[in-house]
């Protein structure tokens, strides 16, 4: 039998342990490496999708702000138009009132004129010659 020293036996024990666990450890190391690579790929995909959503949200927000600006301008235009129509309406009402007053004044003057004409006719009929005999 060969006598082995303590150093040699430690070395042999370490080599034996290494030979026993090394294949499993290498296999686990490869699996961890693959897992790490896949994890990095998934992380990149998630980041890309997140960027798409961020960009999409930014685009949606921009289009929404453009729409808000357009609708605000439309609202301003409608308000202006309503003010113009309101002014026109009040002017037309004033004009209609003036016309109505004018018509009433004309009608009143006409009535006074006709009344005066009737009185003249009555006065003319009443002032006929009293000496004349009615047959």
C-alpha positions as CSV (number, residue, x, y, z in Angstrom):
1,X,0.0,0.0,0.0
2,X,1.0,3.4,-0.7
3,X,1.1,5.8,2.1
4,X,-0.5,9.1,1.3
5,X,0.2,12.2,3.1
6,X,-2.4,14.5,4.4
7,X,-1.8,16.9,1.5
8,X,-2.2,14.3,-1.0
9,X,-5.4,13.0,0.6
10,X,-6.9,16.5,0.7
11,X,-6.0,16.8,-3.0
12,X,-7.5,13.5,-3.8
13,X,-10.6,14.3,-1.8
14,X,-11.0,17.7,-3.5
15,X,-10.6,16.1,-7.0
16,X,-13.1,13.4,-6.1
17,X,-15.6,15.9,-4.9
18,X,-14.9,18.1,-8.0
19,X,-15.4,15.1,-10.3
20,X,-18.6,14.2,-8.6
21,X,-20.2,17.6,-8.6
22,X,-18.5,19.3,-11.6
23,X,-20.9,17.9,-14.3
24,X,-23.9,18.9,-12.3
25,X,-22.5,22.3,-11.6
26,X,-21.5,22.9,-15.2
27,X,-25.0,21.9,-16.3
28,X,-26.5,24.3,-13.7
29,X,-24.1,27.0,-14.9
30,X,-25.2,26.5,-18.5
31,X,-28.9,26.5,-17.5
32,X,-28.3,29.7,-15.5
33,X,-26.6,31.3,-18.5
34,X,-29.5,30.4,-20.8
35,X,-31.9,31.7,-18.2
36,X,-30.0,34.9,-17.9
37,X,-29.9,35.3,-21.7
38,X,-33.7,34.7,-22.0
39,X,-34.3,37.0,-19.1
40,X,-32.4,39.8,-20.8
41,X,-34.3,39.1,-24.0
42,X,-37.6,39.3,-22.2
43,X,-36.5,42.5,-20.4
44,X,-35.6,44.1,-23.8
45,X,-39.0,43.1,-25.2
46,X,-40.8,44.5,-22.2
47,X,-38.8,47.8,-22.5
48,X,-39.7,47.9,-26.2
49,X,-43.4,47.4,-25.5
50,X,-43.3,50.0,-22.8
51,X,-41.6,52.4,-25.2
52,X,-44.4,51.7,-27.7
53,X,-47.1,52.4,-25.2
54,X,-45.3,55.6,-24.0
55,X,-45.0,56.8,-27.6
56,X,-48.5,55.8,-28.3
57,X,-49.8,57.6,-25.3
58,X,-47.7,60.7,-26.2
59,X,-49.2,60.6,-29.7
60,X,-52.7,60.2,-28.3
61,X,-52.2,63.1,-26.0
62,X,-50.8,65.2,-28.8
63,X,-53.8,64.4,-31.0
64,X,-56.1,65.1,-28.1
65,X,-54.6,68.5,-27.5
66,X,-54.9,69.3,-31.2
67,X,-58.6,68.3,-31.0
68,X,-59.1,70.4,-27.9
69,X,-57.5,73.4,-29.7
70,X,-59.8,72.8,-32.7
71,X,-62.9,72.5,-30.6
72,X,-62.0,75.6,-28.6
73,X,-61.6,77.5,-31.8
74,X,-65.0,76.2,-33.0
75,X,-66.5,77.3,-29.6
76,X,-65.0,80.8,-29.9
77,X,-66.4,81.0,-33.5
78,X,-69.9,79.9,-32.4
79,X,-69.8,82.4,-29.5
80,X,-68.9,85.2,-32.0
81,X,-71.6,84.2,-34.4
82,X,-74.2,84.0,-31.5
83,X,-73.2,87.5,-30.4
84,X,-73.6,88.8,-34.0
85,X,-77.0,87.1,-34.3
86,X,-78.0,88.5,-30.9
87,X,-77.1,92.0,-32.0
88,X,-78.9,91.6,-35.3
89,X,-81.9,90.3,-33.5
90,X,-82.1,93.2,-31.1
91,X,-81.6,95.7,-34.1
92,X,-84.5,93.9,-35.9
93,X,-86.7,94.1,-32.8
94,X,-86.0,97.8,-32.5
95,X,-86.7,98.4,-36.2
96,X,-89.9,96.3,-35.9
97,X,-91.0,98.4,-32.9
98,X,-90.3,101.7,-34.8
99,X,-92.2,100.4,-37.8
100,X,-95.1,99.4,-35.6
101,X,-95.1,102.8,-33.9
102,X,-95.0,104.5,-37.3
103,X,-97.9,102.3,-38.6
104,X,-99.9,103.1,-35.5
105,X,-99.2,106.8,-35.9
106,X,-100.2,106.7,-39.5
107,X,-103.4,104.8,-38.6
108,X,-104.2,107.4,-35.9
109,X,-103.5,110.2,-38.3
110,X,-105.7,108.5,-40.9
111,X,-108.5,108.1,-38.4
112,X,-108.2,111.7,-37.3
113,X,-108.2,112.8,-41.0
114,X,-111.3,110.7,-41.7
115,X,-113.0,112.0,-38.6
116,X,-112.2,115.6,-39.6
117,X,-113.6,114.9,-43.1
118,X,-116.8,113.5,-41.6
119,X,-117.2,116.6,-39.4
120,X,-116.7,118.9,-42.4
121,X,-119.3,117.0,-44.4
122,X,-121.7,117.2,-41.5
123,X,-121.0,120.9,-41.1
124,X,-121.5,121.4,-44.8
125,X,-124.8,119.5,-44.7
126,X,-125.9,121.4,-41.6
127,X,-125.0,124.8,-43.1
128,X,-127.2,124.5,-46.1
129,X,-129.5,127.5,-46.8
130,X,-132.3,127.6,-44.1
131,X,-134.6,129.4,-46.6
132,X,-134.5,126.6,-49.0
133,X,-137.6,124.4,-48.8
134,X,-137.2,120.7,-48.8
135,X,-139.8,119.1,-51.0
